[in-house]
Amino acid sequence: MATLYDLHPDAKIGNNVKICNFSTIYEDVVIGDDTWIGPNVTIFPGARIGKGCKIFPGSVIAAIPQDLKFNGEYTTVEIGDNNVIRECCTINRGTSASGKTVIGNNNLIMAYVHVAHDCVVGNNCVFANNTTLAGHIIVGDWTVLGGKTAILQFVHIGSHVITMGGSLVNKDIPPFVKAARYPISFAGVNALGLQRRGFSQQAINNIQDIYRIIYQKGLNVSHAVELIKEQYGNTDEGKIVLSFIGNATTGLMKGYTYMSKGHDPEA
């Protein structure tokens, strides 16, 4: 039977890789062992795909960035092991800003997700359908983004975060929290997720106390940071939160303020 896919002879394909019909794989592509490439997938030059991945029909990997400043420079997409990339996802190459877009290991990227240039995604994340990441976004490990979450460029999202579906994210979301409401706001600690991942009750209590300082004591960020350093600076949880705040690029997501009279601030 004739081969019904287009594989460039300079592509480097590992052992036991399955390439289905009507897929196109260009030069300067590396695909690791035991990866499955479904039908109608396009993998452009610069793609580095790990072992045991599954890429479903219609996905496009390593297309050039959707960035007017891109000038044809050599860049890559680096995708780790055991990732599931569902139908019609687009993951673009980097730009000269960082040279690459990076996806870690063991992520589930559902249908129609877009990951733009220079993003860095950690491990064990779930991006639900139609999630959109603009350029230069950093997402930590074990983060769950609800369907149709849209994230502004340069935003950082910490590890163990969960967002409500339909969220518009324009500020950094610190680790261990739930983010919801309109505009997106702190909605509590992701305690159930932390329990499932083996965090001790003491660690969860520390995290809850830290976020009470940030969001419920009426302090500005600098004063909250000083109090966290004083009370929780020697804990692992405190160090993680303080490090995130110190590296924030767009300012922290706000706490939630309930608007009375139908939520109308002008009422």
Secondary structure, DSSP 4 states (H G I P E B T S, - for coil): ----SEE-TT-EE-TT-EE-TT-EE-SS-EE-TT-EE-TT-EE-TTEEE-TT-EE-TT-EEEEPPS-TT--S---EEEE-SS-EE-TT-EEE---TTTSEEEE-SS-EE-TT-EE-TT-EE-SS-EE-TT-EE-TT-EE-TT-EE-TT-EE-TT-EE-TT-EE-TT-EE-SBB-TTEEEETTTTEEEEE-HHHHHHTT--HHHHHHHHHHHHHHHTS---HHHHHHHHHHHHTTSHHHHHHHHHHHT-SS-BPPPP---HHHH-TT-
